[in-house]
Amino acid sequence: MSAAKRDTARISHNTKIVATLGPGSNDVQLLEDMIRVGGLNVVRFNFSHGTAEFHAENARLVREAAKRCGQEVAILADLQGPKIRVGKIAGGSIQLNQGETLVLDASLEGEGTREAVGLDYRDLPNDVRAGDVLWLDDGLLTLTVEAVEGSRIVTRVENSHVLKSNKGINKRGGGLSAGALTEKDFRDLKTAVAIGCDYLAVSFVKSAEDLHIARAKVEEEMRGSDAVRPGLVSKIERVEAIENLDEIILASDGIMVARGDLAVEVGHAAVPALQKRMIRRARELRRFSITATQMMESMITNPVPTRAEVSDVANAVLDGTDAVMCSAETAVGAYPFETVTQMAIICAAAEKEQDSLIGVAEQTDEQVSTNVAVAAGAVSVARAVRAKAIVALTESGSTAFEISRHNIQLPIFALTPSVSAQRRMAMYRGVRPMILATSTNHDKALNEVEATLVEHHILSQGDLYLITSGSKMRETGSTNTLEVLSVK
């Protein structure tokens, strides 16, 4: 669809939308339209593809498009992680028939044949034994391990399938020893930091230690810099990650429910319940969540989603996810703009029917920080007085985030003088970040905030709203004040 024919009516929604950038969408005008109309909030860079120069140019395009809209978006750099794949195959593919034997040989150099296929993960023979089940090509091919002979894994083909070069391998039940971060990831992390990414996604996380390593590498790259460090997103796609879920969530800024590889490891039927559990637990532990993989898959080639896809996106919204994500749909699909706008429409419709969020952050008997307590108070008071909005004056965005963890459908306007904070807040459900460098005088600052919200037609005369701020203005972590105000 040409830009001239696009409906330019903005779709308002609280759930954030993440779209993967690629050849189908790395165009400034298209990005501007997706931000302005569909409310695209976060742009994902897939570091499984592209050079450092490619990603740097795409970052420039995203920032330019956002500037045109007057609305900052976040950049999420998604590291590839350890790709466990078969090697190259002569002729590109081989036909495998049920009952046949296939040998996976970690020592094989060159192209694989019907006799044996190579592996790019040399330690696989150490991670499997007779009786284990391997799933290749996203589970489309099942192999049962019959024997391990040195570098050779002898398997029985359980279903007929055409196996192509470089297809991925998963082990049922998990247990592969490959670490979450590879040398390629460390190089890509350096690139991601250099282009100013706001979030960094770590693939195939198994424990909190993977996050500690990633944070240490980020610190190493940014040593001496005052710039805001990118938030870390753990991709939950291994059995081990489910077993260590709480420690991983607490070591992260947010999680991604990466349903593709996870489904292959735990079985497709287990994923919906796990999705609900992960989103709920992230909220309870005050972290954000992204739901991903095949949400609008049919829109790679079709201009409208299937009813099953509509239900999938809506259910993620009702589960309480902060964001829903497109992958190939916007990276290489024929309808990236339509995909984002359809997602926005689905999110808005689901939110209208949502009375509460699952797994909301509730107060406990434990002592909490002042800004967490003020956030909880803001939610309670806003309900009691039926306020039109909650406004957070924030340096880092932390108070706005804490408010967004609670069961409230009111819009949360976060006003900050920091562009970095504005970009980070683009991920938080229900939070509408805006740039405003207020006065350091408390009363004057409140007047500036009200004038800005009226000017943007967010509030009008007589409206009640709540505002959280610090008695010491413009200081990170100083939120200690909650006020109920009426627009003059």
VOLUM-173146 format. One record per residue (C-alpha): residue in one letter; residue number from 1; x, y, z. Coordinates in Angstrom, 1 decimal, decimal comma. Example, Ala and Ser with C-alpha at 12.3 -4.5 7.8 and 13.67 -1.06 7.14 Angstrom:
BEGIN
<atom "A" 1 <12,3 -4,5 7,8>>
<atom "S" 2 <13,7 -1,1 7,1>>
This chain:
BEGIN
<atom "M" 1 <0,0 0,0 0,0>>
<atom "S" 2 <1,4 3,4 -0,9>>
<atom "A" 3 <1,9 6,0 1,7>>
<atom "A" 4 <-0,6 8,3 0,0>>
<atom "K" 5 <-3,4 5,7 0,6>>
<atom "R" 6 <-2,7 5,0 4,2>>
<atom "D" 7 <-5,2 5,9 6,9>>
<atom "T" 8 <-3,4 8,5 9,0>>
<atom "A" 9 <-5,8 8,3 12,0>>
<atom "R" 10 <-3,7 7,5 15,1>>
<atom "I" 11 <-4,5 4,3 17,0>>
<atom "S" 12 <-4,2 4,8 20,8>>
<atom "H" 13 <-3,2 1,7 22,8>>
<atom "N" 14 <-1,4 1,0 26,1>>
<atom "T" 15 <0,4 -2,2 25,1>>
<atom "K" 16 <3,6 -1,4 23,3>>
<atom "I" 17 <4,5 -2,7 19,8>>
<atom "V" 18 <7,9 -4,0 18,8>>
<atom "A" 19 <8,7 -4,3 15,1>>
<atom "T" 20 <11,8 -6,0 13,6>>
<atom "L" 21 <13,6 -3,9 11,1>>
<atom "G" 22 <14,8 -5,4 7,8>>
<atom "P" 23 <14,7 -5,0 4,1>>
<atom "G" 24 <10,9 -4,8 4,2>>
<atom "S" 25 <10,8 -1,8 6,6>>
<atom "N" 26 <14,1 0,1 6,7>>
<atom "D" 27 <12,7 3,2 5,0>>
<atom "V" 28 <12,3 6,5 6,7>>
<atom "Q" 29 <8,9 7,3 5,4>>
<atom "L" 30 <7,5 3,9 6,2>>
<atom "L" 31 <9,0 4,0 9,7>>
<atom "E" 32 <7,5 7,5 10,3>>
<atom "D" 33 <4,1 6,2 9,3>>
<atom "M" 34 <4,4 3,2 11,6>>
<atom "I" 35 <5,4 5,4 14,5>>
<atom "R" 36 <2,8 8,1 13,8>>
<atom "V" 37 <-0,2 6,0 12,9>>
<atom "G" 38 <0,3 2,5 14,4>>
<atom "G" 39 <2,1 3,7 17,5>>
<atom "L" 40 <5,2 1,7 16,9>>
<atom "N" 41 <7,2 2,0 20,1>>
<atom "V" 42 <10,3 -0,2 19,8>>
<atom "V" 43 <12,3 -1,2 16,8>>
<atom "R" 44 <14,2 -4,5 17,0>>
<atom "F" 45 <17,5 -5,0 15,3>>
<atom "N" 46 <18,2 -8,7 14,6>>
<atom "F" 47 <21,9 -9,2 15,0>>
<atom "S" 48 <21,7 -12,7 13,4>>
<atom "H" 49 <21,8 -10,7 10,1>>
<atom "G" 50 <23,7 -7,7 8,8>>
<atom "T" 51 <27,0 -5,9 9,3>>
<atom "A" 52 <27,9 -3,3 11,9>>
<atom "E" 53 <27,6 -0,7 9,1>>
<atom "F" 54 <24,1 -2,0 8,2>>
<atom "H" 55 <22,9 -1,6 11,8>>
<atom "A" 56 <24,5 1,8 12,2>>
<atom "E" 57 <22,6 3,0 9,1>>
<atom "N" 58 <19,4 1,5 10,4>>
<atom "A" 59 <19,8 3,3 13,7>>
<atom "R" 60 <20,2 6,6 11,8>>
<atom "L" 61 <17,0 5,9 9,9>>
<atom "V" 62 <15,0 5,1 13,1>>
<atom "R" 63 <16,2 8,2 14,9>>
<atom "E" 64 <15,4 10,4 11,9>>
<atom "A" 65 <11,9 8,9 11,5>>
<atom "A" 66 <11,3 9,4 15,3>>
<atom "K" 67 <12,5 13,0 15,1>>
<atom "R" 68 <10,0 13,7 12,2>>
<atom "C" 69 <7,2 12,4 14,5>>
<atom "G" 70 <8,4 14,2 17,5>>
<atom "Q" 71 <8,2 11,0 19,4>>
<atom "E" 72 <11,2 8,9 20,5>>
<atom "V" 73 <11,2 5,2 20,1>>
<atom "A" 74 <13,5 2,6 21,7>>
<atom "I" 75 <16,0 0,5 19,8>>
<atom "L" 76 <16,3 -3,2 20,9>>
<atom "A" 77 <19,5 -4,9 19,8>>
<atom "D" 78 <18,8 -8,7 19,7>>
<atom "L" 79 <22,0 -10,7 20,0>>
<atom "Q" 80 <22,1 -14,0 18,0>>
<atom "G" 81 <23,3 -16,3 20,7>>
<atom "P" 82 <24,6 -19,8 20,1>>
<atom "K" 83 <23,1 -21,1 16,9>>
<atom "I" 84 <23,2 -24,9 17,0>>
<atom "R" 85 <22,7 -25,9 13,4>>
<atom "V" 86 <23,6 -28,6 10,9>>
<atom "G" 87 <26,3 -27,5 8,4>>
<atom "K" 88 <26,1 -27,0 4,7>>
<atom "I" 89 <24,6 -29,8 2,6>>
<atom "A" 90 <25,7 -30,7 -0,9>>
<atom "G" 91 <23,0 -29,4 -3,3>>
<atom "G" 92 <21,4 -27,4 -0,5>>
<atom "S" 93 <19,2 -30,2 0,9>>
<atom "I" 94 <18,6 -34,0 1,2>>
<atom "Q" 95 <15,4 -36,0 1,3>>
<atom "L" 96 <15,1 -38,0 4,5>>
<atom "N" 97 <12,6 -40,8 4,9>>
<atom "Q" 98 <11,0 -42,3 8,0>>
<atom "G" 99 <13,1 -45,2 9,4>>
<atom "E" 100 <16,3 -44,2 7,7>>
<atom "T" 101 <19,6 -43,5 9,6>>
<atom "L" 102 <21,2 -40,1 9,6>>
<atom "V" 103 <24,6 -39,4 11,0>>
<atom "L" 104 <25,4 -36,0 12,5>>
<atom "D" 105 <29,2 -35,7 12,5>>
<atom "A" 106 <30,9 -32,9 14,5>>
<atom "S" 107 <34,2 -33,5 12,8>>
<atom "L" 108 <33,0 -33,4 9,3>>
<atom "E" 109 <34,6 -30,7 7,2>>
<atom "G" 110 <33,0 -29,5 3,9>>
<atom "E" 111 <29,5 -30,2 2,7>>
<atom "G" 112 <27,3 -32,9 4,2>>
<atom "T" 113 <25,8 -35,8 2,1>>
<atom "R" 114 <23,3 -38,6 2,6>>
<atom "E" 115 <26,1 -40,4 4,5>>
<atom "A" 116 <26,7 -37,7 7,1>>
<atom "V" 117 <25,9 -34,1 7,9>>
<atom "G" 118 <28,2 -31,7 9,7>>
<atom "L" 119 <27,5 -29,6 12,7>>
<atom "D" 120 <28,5 -26,0 13,5>>
<atom "Y" 121 <28,3 -26,9 17,3>>
<atom "R" 122 <31,2 -29,2 17,9>>
<atom "D" 123 <30,2 -30,2 21,4>>
<atom "L" 124 <26,8 -31,7 20,5>>
<atom "P" 125 <28,1 -35,3 20,8>>
<atom "N" 126 <29,0 -34,5 24,4>>
<atom "D" 127 <25,5 -33,3 25,2>>
<atom "V" 128 <23,4 -36,2 23,9>>
<atom "R" 129 <23,1 -40,0 24,5>>
<atom "A" 130 <21,2 -42,9 23,2>>
<atom "G" 131 <17,4 -42,3 23,5>>
<atom "D" 132 <17,6 -38,5 23,3>>
<atom "V" 133 <15,3 -36,8 20,8>>
<atom "L" 134 <16,6 -34,0 18,6>>
<atom "W" 135 <14,3 -31,6 16,7>>
<atom "L" 136 <15,6 -30,0 13,6>>
<atom "D" 137 <14,1 -27,2 11,5>>
<atom "D" 138 <11,8 -25,8 14,2>>
<atom "G" 139 <10,6 -29,3 15,1>>
<atom "L" 140 <9,6 -30,3 11,5>>
<atom "L" 141 <12,1 -33,1 11,6>>
<atom "T" 142 <12,4 -35,5 14,6>>
<atom "L" 143 <15,5 -37,7 15,1>>
<atom "T" 144 <16,1 -40,2 17,9>>
<atom "V" 145 <19,6 -40,8 19,0>>
<atom "E" 146 <20,6 -44,4 18,7>>
<atom "A" 147 <24,3 -44,2 19,5>>
<atom "V" 148 <27,1 -41,7 20,0>>
<atom "E" 149 <30,4 -42,8 18,5>>
<atom "G" 150 <33,1 -40,2 19,2>>
<atom "S" 151 <32,3 -37,2 17,0>>
<atom "R" 152 <29,4 -39,1 15,3>>
<atom "I" 153 <25,8 -39,1 16,5>>
<atom "V" 154 <23,8 -41,9 14,9>>
<atom "T" 155 <20,1 -41,1 14,7>>
<atom "R" 156 <16,9 -42,7 13,4>>
<atom "V" 157 <14,7 -40,5 11,2>>
<atom "E" 158 <11,2 -40,4 12,8>>
<atom "N" 159 <9,4 -38,6 9,9>>
<atom "S" 160 <10,0 -37,9 6,3>>
<atom "H" 161 <11,3 -34,4 5,6>>
<atom "V" 162 <13,6 -32,4 3,3>>
<atom "L" 163 <16,5 -31,2 5,4>>
<atom "K" 164 <18,2 -28,0 4,2>>
<atom "S" 165 <21,6 -26,5 5,0>>
<atom "N" 166 <22,1 -24,6 8,3>>
<atom "K" 167 <18,8 -25,7 9,9>>
<atom "G" 168 <18,6 -25,4 13,7>>
<atom "I" 169 <18,8 -28,2 16,2>>
<atom "N" 170 <17,0 -28,4 19,6>>
<atom "K" 171 <17,1 -31,2 22,2>>
<atom "R" 172 <13,8 -32,2 23,8>>
<atom "G" 173 <13,9 -31,3 27,4>>
<atom "G" 174 <16,9 -29,0 27,0>>
<atom "G" 175 <20,4 -29,7 28,4>>
<atom "L" 176 <22,7 -28,4 25,7>>
<atom "S" 177 <25,8 -26,9 27,2>>
<atom "A" 178 <26,4 -24,0 24,8>>
<atom "G" 179 <26,7 -20,7 26,6>>
<atom "A" 180 <24,3 -17,8 26,0>>
<atom "L" 181 <27,0 -15,4 24,7>>
<atom "T" 182 <29,4 -16,2 21,9>>
<atom "E" 183 <32,4 -14,3 20,5>>
<atom "K" 184 <30,1 -13,0 17,8>>
<atom "D" 185 <27,7 -11,7 20,5>>
<atom "F" 186 <30,5 -9,8 22,2>>
<atom "R" 187 <31,4 -8,1 18,9>>
<atom "D" 188 <27,8 -7,3 18,2>>
<atom "L" 189 <27,4 -6,0 21,8>>
<atom "K" 190 <30,1 -3,5 21,0>>
<atom "T" 191 <28,3 -2,4 17,8>>
<atom "A" 192 <25,0 -2,2 19,7>>
<atom "V" 193 <26,5 0,1 22,3>>
<atom "A" 194 <28,2 2,2 19,7>>
<atom "I" 195 <24,9 2,8 17,8>>
<atom "G" 196 <23,1 3,8 21,0>>
<atom "C" 197 <20,7 0,9 21,6>>
<atom "D" 198 <18,3 1,3 24,4>>
<atom "Y" 199 <17,9 -2,4 25,1>>
<atom "L" 200 <20,0 -5,4 24,6>>
<atom "A" 201 <18,4 -8,8 24,3>>
<atom "V" 202 <20,4 -11,9 25,3>>
<atom "S" 203 <19,4 -15,1 23,6>>
<atom "F" 204 <19,2 -18,6 25,1>>
<atom "V" 205 <19,7 -17,5 28,6>>
<atom "K" 206 <20,1 -20,3 31,2>>
<atom "S" 207 <20,8 -18,5 34,4>>
<atom "A" 208 <21,3 -15,1 36,0>>
<atom "E" 209 <25,0 -15,5 35,4>>
<atom "D" 210 <24,4 -15,0 31,7>>
<atom "L" 211 <23,0 -11,5 32,5>>
<atom "H" 212 <25,9 -10,7 34,9>>
<atom "I" 213 <28,3 -11,5 32,1>>
<atom "A" 214 <26,4 -9,3 29,6>>
<atom "R" 215 <26,2 -6,4 32,1>>
<atom "A" 216 <29,9 -6,6 32,8>>
<atom "K" 217 <30,6 -6,5 29,0>>
<atom "V" 218 <28,3 -3,4 28,6>>
<atom "E" 219 <30,2 -1,7 31,5>>
<atom "E" 220 <33,5 -2,5 29,9>>
<atom "E" 221 <32,4 -1,0 26,6>>
<atom "M" 222 <30,9 2,1 28,3>>
<atom "R" 223 <33,6 2,7 30,9>>
<atom "G" 224 <34,1 6,4 31,5>>
<atom "S" 225 <30,9 7,3 29,7>>
<atom "D" 226 <28,0 9,1 31,4>>
<atom "A" 227 <25,5 7,7 28,9>>
<atom "V" 228 <22,6 5,6 30,1>>
<atom "R" 229 <23,4 1,9 30,0>>
<atom "P" 230 <21,1 -0,2 27,8>>
<atom "G" 231 <18,5 -2,3 29,6>>
<atom "L" 232 <19,0 -6,1 29,4>>
<atom "V" 233 <16,2 -8,3 28,1>>
<atom "S" 234 <16,4 -12,1 28,8>>
<atom "K" 235 <15,0 -14,2 26,0>>
<atom "I" 236 <13,3 -17,2 27,7>>
<atom "E" 237 <13,6 -20,0 25,2>>
<atom "R" 238 <15,4 -22,8 27,1>>
<atom "V" 239 <14,1 -25,4 29,6>>
<atom "E" 240 <16,8 -24,3 32,0>>
<atom "A" 241 <15,5 -20,7 31,8>>
<atom "I" 242 <12,1 -21,9 33,0>>
<atom "E" 243 <13,7 -23,7 35,9>>
<atom "N" 244 <15,7 -20,6 36,9>>
<atom "L" 245 <12,9 -18,1 36,0>>
<atom "D" 246 <12,8 -15,9 39,1>>
<atom "E" 247 <16,6 -15,4 39,3>>
<atom "I" 248 <16,7 -14,6 35,6>>
<atom "I" 249 <13,9 -12,1 35,8>>
<atom "L" 250 <15,5 -10,3 38,8>>
<atom "A" 251 <18,8 -10,1 37,0>>
<atom "S" 252 <17,1 -8,5 33,9>>
<atom "D" 253 <15,3 -5,3 33,2>>
<atom "G" 254 <12,7 -7,3 31,3>>
<atom "I" 255 <12,1 -10,7 29,6>>
<atom "M" 256 <11,0 -11,8 26,2>>
<atom "V" 257 <8,7 -14,8 25,9>>
<atom "A" 258 <10,5 -16,3 22,9>>
<atom "R" 259 <8,0 -18,9 22,0>>
<atom "G" 260 <9,8 -20,4 18,9>>
<atom "D" 261 <12,7 -22,2 20,4>>
<atom "L" 262 <10,9 -22,6 23,7>>
<atom "A" 263 <8,1 -24,5 22,0>>
<atom "V" 264 <10,6 -26,9 20,4>>
<atom "E" 265 <12,3 -27,6 23,8>>
<atom "V" 266 <9,2 -28,0 26,0>>
<atom "G" 267 <6,5 -28,9 23,4>>
<atom "H" 268 <4,0 -26,6 21,8>>
<atom "A" 269 <1,2 -27,5 24,1>>
<atom "A" 270 <3,1 -26,3 27,2>>
<atom "V" 271 <3,8 -22,8 25,8>>
<atom "P" 272 <0,5 -21,0 26,4>>
<atom "A" 273 <0,4 -21,7 30,1>>
<atom "L" 274 <4,1 -20,9 30,4>>
<atom "Q" 275 <3,5 -17,6 28,6>>
<atom "K" 276 <0,9 -16,6 31,2>>
<atom "R" 277 <3,2 -17,7 34,1>>
<atom "M" 278 <6,2 -15,7 32,7>>
<atom "I" 279 <4,2 -12,5 32,1>>
<atom "R" 280 <2,6 -12,7 35,6>>
<atom "R" 281 <5,9 -13,4 37,3>>
<atom "A" 282 <7,6 -10,5 35,5>>
<atom "R" 283 <4,9 -8,1 36,8>>
<atom "E" 284 <5,1 -9,5 40,3>>
<atom "L" 285 <8,9 -9,0 40,3>>
<atom "R" 286 <8,5 -5,5 38,7>>
<atom "R" 287 <10,0 -6,2 35,4>>
<atom "F" 288 <8,5 -5,8 31,9>>
<atom "S" 289 <7,7 -8,5 29,4>>
<atom "I" 290 <7,6 -8,9 25,6>>
<atom "T" 291 <5,6 -11,6 23,9>>
<atom "A" 292 <7,2 -12,7 20,6>>
<atom "T" 293 <7,2 -15,2 17,7>>
<atom "Q" 294 <4,7 -15,8 14,9>>
<atom "M" 295 <2,1 -13,4 16,4>>
<atom "M" 296 <1,1 -12,2 12,9>>
<atom "E" 297 <2,9 -14,7 10,8>>
<atom "S" 298 <0,4 -14,9 8,0>>
<atom "M" 299 <0,8 -11,2 7,3>>
<atom "I" 300 <4,2 -11,8 5,8>>
<atom "T" 301 <2,3 -12,5 2,6>>
<atom "N" 302 <-1,3 -11,4 3,5>>
<atom "P" 303 <-2,7 -7,9 4,3>>
<atom "V" 304 <-4,9 -9,1 7,1>>
<atom "P" 305 <-4,3 -11,5 10,0>>
<atom "T" 306 <-6,1 -14,7 10,7>>
<atom "R" 307 <-8,6 -14,9 13,5>>
<atom "A" 308 <-6,2 -17,2 15,4>>
<atom "E" 309 <-3,5 -14,5 15,2>>
<atom "V" 310 <-5,9 -11,9 16,4>>
<atom "S" 311 <-6,8 -14,1 19,4>>
<atom "D" 312 <-3,1 -14,7 20,1>>
<atom "V" 313 <-2,2 -11,0 20,2>>
<atom "A" 314 <-5,3 -10,2 22,3>>
<atom "N" 315 <-4,6 -13,0 24,8>>
<atom "A" 316 <-1,1 -11,7 25,3>>
<atom "V" 317 <-2,6 -8,3 26,0>>
<atom "L" 318 <-5,1 -9,8 28,5>>
<atom "D" 319 <-2,2 -11,7 30,1>>
<atom "G" 320 <-0,7 -8,3 30,9>>
<atom "T" 321 <2,3 -8,3 28,6>>
<atom "D" 322 <4,0 -4,9 28,2>>
<atom "A" 323 <4,7 -5,4 24,5>>
<atom "V" 324 <3,9 -7,6 21,5>>
<atom "M" 325 <6,5 -8,2 18,8>>
<atom "C" 326 <6,7 -8,8 15,1>>
<atom "S" 327 <9,6 -10,5 13,5>>
<atom "A" 328 <9,6 -11,6 9,9>>
<atom "E" 329 <6,2 -9,8 9,4>>
<atom "T" 330 <7,9 -6,4 9,4>>
<atom "A" 331 <11,5 -7,4 8,6>>
<atom "V" 332 <10,9 -9,1 5,2>>
<atom "G" 333 <7,1 -9,1 4,9>>
<atom "A" 334 <5,0 -7,5 2,2>>
<atom "Y" 335 <2,8 -5,6 4,7>>
<atom "P" 336 <4,8 -4,1 7,5>>
<atom "F" 337 <2,6 -1,0 8,0>>
<atom "E" 338 <-0,5 -3,0 7,9>>
<atom "T" 339 <1,0 -5,5 10,4>>
<atom "V" 340 <1,7 -2,8 12,9>>
<atom "T" 341 <-1,6 -1,0 12,5>>
<atom "Q" 342 <-3,5 -4,3 12,9>>
<atom "M" 343 <-1,6 -5,1 16,0>>
<atom "A" 344 <-2,4 -1,6 17,4>>
<atom "I" 345 <-6,1 -2,2 16,6>>
<atom "I" 346 <-6,1 -5,5 18,4>>
<atom "C" 347 <-4,3 -4,2 21,4>>
<atom "A" 348 <-6,8 -1,2 21,7>>
<atom "A" 349 <-9,8 -3,5 21,5>>
<atom "A" 350 <-8,5 -6,0 24,0>>
<atom "E" 351 <-7,6 -3,3 26,5>>
<atom "K" 352 <-11,2 -1,9 26,4>>
<atom "E" 353 <-12,4 -5,3 27,7>>
<atom "Q" 354 <-9,7 -5,6 30,3>>
<atom "D" 355 <-10,8 -5,0 33,9>>
<atom "S" 356 <-7,5 -5,9 35,5>>
<atom "L" 357 <-4,0 -7,1 34,8>>
<atom "I" 358 <-2,8 -10,5 35,8>>
<atom "G" 359 <0,1 -10,7 38,3>>
<atom "V" 360 <0,1 -7,0 39,2>>
<atom "A" 361 <2,8 -5,8 41,6>>
<atom "E" 362 <1,2 -5,5 45,0>>
<atom "Q" 363 <2,7 -4,1 48,3>>
<atom "T" 364 <4,2 -6,7 50,6>>
<atom "D" 365 <5,3 -6,5 54,2>>
<atom "E" 366 <8,8 -5,8 53,1>>
<atom "Q" 367 <10,1 -2,3 53,2>>
<atom "V" 368 <10,2 -0,7 49,7>>
<atom "S" 369 <11,8 2,4 48,3>>
<atom "T" 370 <10,1 5,7 48,5>>
<atom "N" 371 <9,3 5,9 44,8>>
<atom "V" 372 <7,8 2,4 44,8>>
<atom "A" 373 <5,6 3,5 47,7>>
<atom "V" 374 <4,6 6,8 46,0>>
<atom "A" 375 <3,7 4,8 42,8>>
<atom "A" 376 <1,4 2,5 44,8>>
<atom "G" 377 <-0,2 5,5 46,5>>
<atom "A" 378 <-0,7 7,2 43,2>>
<atom "V" 379 <-2,6 4,2 41,8>>
<atom "S" 380 <-4,8 4,0 44,9>>
<atom "V" 381 <-5,6 7,7 45,1>>
<atom "A" 382 <-6,3 7,9 41,3>>
<atom "R" 383 <-9,0 5,3 41,7>>
<atom "A" 384 <-10,5 7,0 44,7>>
<atom "V" 385 <-10,8 10,4 43,1>>
<atom "R" 386 <-11,4 9,1 39,5>>
<atom "A" 387 <-8,6 11,1 38,1>>
<atom "K" 388 <-8,2 11,6 34,4>>
<atom "A" 389 <-4,5 10,7 34,3>>
<atom "I" 390 <-1,4 10,1 36,4>>
<atom "V" 391 <1,6 12,3 35,6>>
<atom "A" 392 <5,1 11,5 36,7>>
<atom "L" 393 <7,9 14,0 36,7>>
<atom "T" 394 <10,8 11,7 36,3>>
<atom "E" 395 <14,5 11,9 35,5>>
<atom "S" 396 <15,1 8,2 34,9>>
<atom "G" 397 <11,6 6,9 34,3>>
<atom "S" 398 <11,6 4,6 37,3>>
<atom "T" 399 <8,6 6,0 39,0>>
<atom "A" 400 <6,5 5,8 35,8>>
<atom "F" 401 <7,6 2,2 35,4>>
<atom "E" 402 <6,6 1,4 39,0>>
<atom "I" 403 <3,1 2,9 38,4>>
<atom "S" 404 <2,7 0,9 35,3>>
<atom "R" 405 <3,3 -2,4 37,3>>
<atom "H" 406 <-0,1 -1,9 39,0>>
<atom "N" 407 <-3,6 -2,8 37,9>>
<atom "I" 408 <-4,7 0,6 36,4>>
<atom "Q" 409 <-6,0 1,4 33,0>>
<atom "L" 410 <-5,4 5,2 33,3>>
<atom "P" 411 <-2,8 6,7 31,0>>
<atom "I" 412 <0,5 7,5 32,7>>
<atom "F" 413 <2,2 10,6 31,3>>
<atom "A" 414 <5,9 10,6 32,1>>
<atom "L" 415 <7,6 13,9 31,6>>
<atom "T" 416 <11,4 13,9 31,6>>
<atom "P" 417 <14,2 16,1 30,4>>
<atom "S" 418 <16,2 13,0 29,3>>
<atom "V" 419 <15,9 11,7 25,8>>
<atom "S" 420 <17,5 8,4 26,9>>
<atom "A" 421 <14,8 8,0 29,6>>
<atom "Q" 422 <12,1 8,9 27,1>>
<atom "R" 423 <13,3 6,1 24,8>>
<atom "R" 424 <13,6 3,6 27,6>>
<atom "M" 425 <10,0 4,3 28,7>>
<atom "A" 426 <8,8 3,5 25,2>>
<atom "M" 427 <8,7 -0,1 26,4>>
<atom "Y" 428 <6,6 0,3 29,5>>
<atom "R" 429 <2,9 -0,6 29,1>>
<atom "G" 430 <0,5 2,4 29,6>>
<atom "V" 431 <3,4 4,9 29,9>>
<atom "R" 432 <3,4 7,9 27,5>>
<atom "P" 433 <6,8 9,5 27,7>>
<atom "M" 434 <7,2 13,2 26,8>>
<atom "I" 435 <10,2 15,5 26,9>>
<atom "L" 436 <9,9 18,5 29,2>>
<atom "A" 437 <12,8 20,2 30,9>>
<atom "T" 438 <11,0 21,8 33,8>>
<atom "S" 439 <12,2 24,4 36,2>>
<atom "T" 440 <14,0 23,4 39,4>>
<atom "N" 441 <11,4 25,4 41,3>>
<atom "H" 442 <8,7 22,9 42,4>>
<atom "D" 443 <5,7 25,1 42,0>>
<atom "K" 444 <6,8 26,6 38,7>>
<atom "A" 445 <7,5 23,2 37,4>>
<atom "L" 446 <4,0 22,0 38,2>>
<atom "N" 447 <2,6 25,0 36,3>>
<atom "E" 448 <4,8 24,2 33,3>>
<atom "V" 449 <3,6 20,5 33,4>>
<atom "E" 450 <-0,1 21,5 33,5>>
<atom "A" 451 <0,3 24,0 30,6>>
<atom "T" 452 <2,0 21,4 28,5>>
<atom "L" 453 <-0,7 18,8 29,1>>
<atom "V" 454 <-3,4 21,3 28,3>>
<atom "E" 455 <-1,6 22,4 25,1>>
<atom "H" 456 <-1,4 18,8 23,9>>
<atom "H" 457 <-5,2 18,3 24,6>>
<atom "I" 458 <-4,4 15,7 27,3>>
<atom "L" 459 <-6,2 17,6 30,0>>
<atom "S" 460 <-8,8 20,3 30,0>>
<atom "Q" 461 <-10,2 22,8 32,6>>
<atom "G" 462 <-11,6 21,2 35,7>>
<atom "D" 463 <-9,9 17,8 35,1>>
<atom "L" 464 <-8,5 16,1 38,2>>
<atom "Y" 465 <-5,0 14,5 37,8>>
<atom "L" 466 <-2,3 13,1 40,0>>
<atom "I" 467 <1,3 14,1 39,8>>
<atom "T" 468 <4,3 12,5 41,4>>
<atom "S" 469 <7,5 14,5 41,7>>
<atom "G" 470 <10,5 15,1 44,0>>
<atom "S" 471 <10,8 17,9 46,5>>
<atom "K" 472 <14,3 18,2 45,0>>
<atom "M" 473 <13,5 18,7 41,4>>
<atom "R" 474 <15,7 17,3 38,6>>
<atom "E" 475 <17,4 14,7 40,8>>
<atom "T" 476 <17,3 11,0 39,9>>
<atom "G" 477 <15,6 8,9 42,6>>
<atom "S" 478 <14,1 11,8 44,5>>
<atom "T" 479 <10,4 11,1 43,9>>
<atom "N" 480 <8,7 11,6 47,3>>
<atom "T" 481 <5,7 13,7 46,6>>
<atom "L" 482 <2,2 12,9 45,4>>
<atom "E" 483 <-0,4 15,7 44,7>>
<atom "V" 484 <-4,0 15,7 43,5>>
<atom "L" 485 <-4,5 18,7 41,2>>
<atom "S" 486 <-7,3 20,3 39,2>>
<atom "V" 487 <-6,7 22,0 35,9>>
<atom "K" 488 <-7,2 25,7 36,3>>
